[in-house]
Amino acid sequence: MAMGKLVRASLLGALSLVEVLVSAVVHVTYAFYLFATAVVLDLSHALVEGNPGVPKNVGDVLDGAAPPIVLVHGVFGFGKGRLGGLSYFAGAEEKDDRVLVPDLGSLTSVHDRARVLFYYLKGGRVDYGEEHSRTYGHSRFGRTYHRGHYPMWDEEHPAHFVGHSAGAQVIRLLQQMLHDKAFKGYEDTSEHWVLSVTSLSGALNGTTRAYLDGLRPEDGRSLRPVCLAHVCRLASTLYHWLDSPWLKRYYDFGFDHFGMSCRAVGLMGLPSLLAGTKGPFATGDWIMPDITIGGAARINAAVRTFPGTFYFSYASRRTTKVRGVTVPSGVLRIHPLMFVRVMQMSRWHHPATCKAPCTGYRDEDWEDNDGALNTFSMTHPRIPVEHPSRFIEHENDSDCHPLKPGIWYYRIVETDHMTFVINRHRGGVQFDLVYDNIFHNCRTHVFRTAPPPMLPNQNSS
């Protein structure tokens, strides 16, 4: 009996190691492909134009003639000006002449990204907050935006925000911070600085993939000994320790405020960083704990759906039901990064030995997914309290007009998580249909009326 259990445990361990190796190879290969593409783009621009291929409007500063649309990237994402001018949003920003695409760091926490986003738009030195910085062991201040990209941003000159993946939670937390007047020196902020929030395959309630990638369901923060998250941790730590200006010109994980460079900690400080006993991975101040189900519930508990803001959500799905069993759909159209995870997420069960991540949790609710996030999570904030929502079944949503603020209008899009980023050609018709709908809503159906009275907060605990 004991020998049989040992054999089974060994087989499971071997399978787990193989799965991690395969996933790591796929992710690293894709990363090198993007990086090589960026370098080639830069070299081609240098040969043809005599300068690096940085987009001409990276430094554009918008006035208040019309509300800008701010596109906020997700995990492993990047803003305009990175990766040799590649577009994270696959050129969707070209659909309107008043679009901003900030670079917020690819693995930093939702809190830290929200703080950077404020100063990116308004200008000034990034202040992560005294209490937060002390709690998580990093510098209080970050980079300085000598002039914000939308310096006149205020209640009279609001902005539309569109967040992909974890970017959706960044926007929501930023709006709550504006309401709470959480930025020192800016006592006039309010939730009305945000005209609309659009979640595009957004991690509104977390994802079970965080556990598949290595976070332990027991606490939603510590990592299993062998997992994909360790590969990300080691790679980003070495990247920041090397502190190469040439590398960081192309891509930035966003951890400069943790002081992990070789100039700050030297060679002697590298082992503790690699071991994860210092830095963001020791304190949990990075993106993965925030996109666990429990992490999302903690954020949602403090973030409202405001009665004067318009909310939209596009939830993606690459699964279907066959005789009551959830299986991948459109297998040949699933992105290589998502392929294995679509199947794994559809079969994942929360360990019975662990406390449920939220009240009312049921495995079957979380089976449908797009390879990165669960469709159940992407529709609207549900945990710990469900926010007002309305399902839009058909592409022709004229029956919902005029739109009402304070309600999450959501629809399901049959596609995987990578459809709306990086590769416009791969996105196909769905890419244009969804982005055209987003931009049309922002420019046609969303408008500022007299601010409604603030209602008692029934959407957070």
Secondary structure, 3 states (H helix, E strand, C coil): CHHHHHHHHHHHHHHHHHHHHHHHHHHHHHHHHHHHHHHHHHHHHHHHHCCCCCCCCCCCCCCCCCCCEEEECCCCCCCCCCHHHCCCCCCHHHHCCCEECCCCCCCECHHHHHHHHHHHHHCEEEECCHHHHHHHCCCCEEEEECCCCCCCCCCCCCEEEEEECCHHHHHHHHHHHHHHCCCCCCCCCCHHHEEEEEEECCCCCCCCHHHHCCECCCCCCCECCCCHHHHHHHHHHHHHHHCCHHHHHHCCCCCHHHCCCHHHHCCCCHHHHHHCCCCHHHHCCEHHHHCCHHHHHHHHHHCCCCCCCEEEEEEEECEEEECCEEEECCHHHCCCCCHHHHHHHHHCCCCCCCCCCCCCCCHHHHCCECCCCEHHHHCCCCCCCCCCEEECCCCCCHHHCCCCCCCEEEEEEECCCCCCCCCHHHHHHHHHHHHHHHHHHHHHHCCCCCCCCCCCCCCCC
